[in-house]
Amino acid sequence: MKLRYRVKKAANLKDLESFERHCGDRWLFRGVRDACWNLESTLDRVPWPKKRWKLEAGLVRKFQRHGHLYDTIAPKMSSIMEWLALMQHYGAPTRLLDFTYSFWVAVFMACEKQGKEDAAAVWAVDWKWLKKRRLQVLSKKVRKAYDKDKHCRRSSTFKRVYGKRIKTKLVIQQNAFRLNERHVIQQGVFLCPTVVEKSFEENLRAMAPTGKVLRKLIIPASLGTKVRKRLWRMNMTSAVLYPGLDGFARSLAHMADLPDVLAPHGLLPLGHEE
């Protein structure tokens, strides 16, 4: 069974505005720089010959044992979701997939490193539908435990919803209790598959999505420069979304779309004093 979704291709900036307007407030967004990419987690991409729960458990264990050498903030050992969120933040493989409540943040993520010839894309999923399916599918016992601990701060809750013995394939809107700075600024939220032995898309397909609840907006490469200019004027830059010197440095690359700002009239060559 293929993943079913509605596709729209943007021809101009008005198409982006129209897409956002039609989605409204009940949607989550994910920007990808290549429209051909599937909805795939970093854990999905790791080649692994054994049970995938062993891969996940091994990665978390390694991060728990060594992470303190690089970061002084460490979650409680029982808060598995916080560990996964921290690992995701630093680029370690996890089953989590980054989404955002902000359409324009997703557009930025799609177009920030968009190739000159490749189309980018923004995925959109109806979070109210995700919640409805969760309530329909989870057993009453599991649902009750999860409702009392939605952030999975206890390992027992994580085990009930996402543990190695779980067979019910779902994708759940999920966040850890403590959020990092970037996650807050980017209005981020994770989507988490329940069955780790299956890919993200296999979990999502089991929920039988349709074009009404899952959509994909294609942003052609020819539109990329205009989109980045628009985002800059909205103050949607790497310097803002990735606070710190690294984010500011990344933002300079995007100023190639704004030559009058980057190289104003009267700019002197390097080595000449002003």
Secondary structure, 3 states (H helix, E strand, C coil): CCCCCEEEECCCHHHHHHHHHHHCCCEEEEEECCCCCCCCCCCCCCCCCCCHHHHHHHHHHHHHHHHHHCCCCCCCCCCHHHHHHHHHHCCCCCCCEEEECCHHHHHHHHHCCCCCCCCEEEEEEEHHHHHHHHHHHCCHHHHHHHHHCCCCCCHHHHHHHHCCCCCCCCEEEECCCCCCHHHHHCCEEEEEECCCCCCHHHHHHCCCCCCCCEEEEEECHHHHHHHHHHHHHCCCCHHHHCCCHHHHHHHHHHHHHCHHHHCCCCCCCCCCCC
